[in-house]
């Protein structure tokens, strides 16, 4: 199997989606090539892409989004963390209490939002959420949240490794 590199037209369409939905400028991906594998679009640094071609690599890079059954792209957590730093639209800034509620499986208020949003904590992108009818639910993967310890005192959040 080899990489299914996006054509310039496919790349443009995908980057237009990211810009229209999240305000992420296409220039944020200037140092990357995009490819699809299954339902995912991933980004691979240009130098790594050249090496992958020469070595006949099969996979690599950062998953940016998944094509859903309804035909829309759902941002991937890692892609949101890496490329969401310059998002200007459909971004929800969380408090520590909001994050705690989401990790515990509860919804939080997010009036004015609908669909997939990027989540930030203290100005840093942390992942993806889904807003329906003004309520936000977590799309953070369990592998990311299962080792979080969230405190009720203030907005303190810390991560640790369980034995």
C-alpha positions, 0 to 999 in steps of 0.5 A: 500500500502507498500514500494516496496523496491529495491532488491540488484540487482535493487539497484546496477543497479540504483547506477551504473547508478548514478555513471556512469552518474554523478560520485556519488559513491554508498557509498553516499547511504550507510545510505539509502534504496531505493524503487520505487513508480510509476515511482520514485526511492526514498531514505529513511534513514535506521532508517526511513525505519525500522519505515515505515515497523513497522508502515506500512507507504506508502511514505517518503524519498527523490525522487532521480530519475524518470524513463522516458517514454524513459527508462532513469532516470531523476534526481529529484530536491530534490535528486540532491540537497541532493545527488549531493554534490559529483557529479563529472561528467555532472555537470554544474556550473552556474553563477547568470546570467545563473540561471537568464536566466534559471529561465526566460525560456531562454537557456544558452550555455553548450558546451560539455554536452548532456542529463540531468545534475546536476546544481550547483551555488557557488559550491552547487547543486541546481537542474537539467537541460537538455542539447541538442545541447550544450544548457542548459534548466532548469528542476527546478520546478516552485514551486522552482523558482516562489519566486526567485527575480533575480537581474541584478547587479552582480550575486546576487540571493535572495529568499523571500516569496510573500504575 
